[in-house]
Amino acid sequence: MAANDWRGETYAALQLASTTSQWPSYATFADLQKRGLRKEAMVQLRLFADSLVDQALAQRWAFVSWLCSEVLADRVVTQPLVPMPLRTAVVVPTLFEHRDADPSDPRATIWLVGRFTAEVYEAAGPGAPDPPGNLLREQLANTPDDVAVRQCLARHLLRILEDDAHHLSESRYLGDVDLNERRLIEIRELLPDSDDPLRTAAEREGQLLYAWQEFCASAETDFNSWCVHHNVEPPAGNAYYYEN
């Protein structure tokens, strides 16, 4: 998606937030932020965060649930609307508290995983295996029929499969094949409808995963060529590199 789309959606979200009458201090922050007055906006934001931090869960949840459901649409960048003082002092703690207080409400879990993944990892502690996945599985145990939770967990697992496979065009696989086989099985259990788009995307990753296993057992060295010779659609040529 073009960067302008993200900026436009985020500006529109700031515009929406600046019109709220329920939280006038946050509205003032949003207005200053959308006008590019970052220093003044952050002063206002800290005042607003300080006014919320000691309030009861119900009051904080009213703001956080409004923010996450009404303002932070899919293509909105989180940081301009939830800078760190508000994020760490109010929003993330409130999401975790609400999750514990009402296990039957999956929204806090979905928002934590979708918007505040770094804090989910931090809360789980160093070396914890797949904290977002575990958070979603815990939620699924409480709300086993919730379609949104199933979709969210399946999407999370699919991202792992895709990330682990994104160097296949270079004949390299980054992930644990056995673990990813189990993730693929889990996606199928989460999404029994074979026509579900997420399920379809997962099956494509499964096709590549099984092809990679056969390729590794062969004497060949070029995975793309192996795929062509075995009537398997080769992987897309998107490889990503990250600086240390």
Secondary structure, 3 states (H helix, E strand, C coil): CCHHHHHHHHHHHHHHHCCCCCCHHHHHHHHHHHCCCHHHHHHHHHHHHHHHHCCCHHHHHHHHHHHHHHHCCCCCCHHHHCCHHHHHHHHHHHHHHHHHHCCCCCHHHHHHHHHCHHHHHHHHCCCCCCHHHHHHHHHHHHCCCCHHHHHHHHHHHHHHHHHHCCCHHHCCCCCCHHHHHHHHHHHHHHCCCCCCHHHHHHHHHHHHHHHHHHHHHCCCCCHHHHHHHCCCCCCCCCCCCCCC
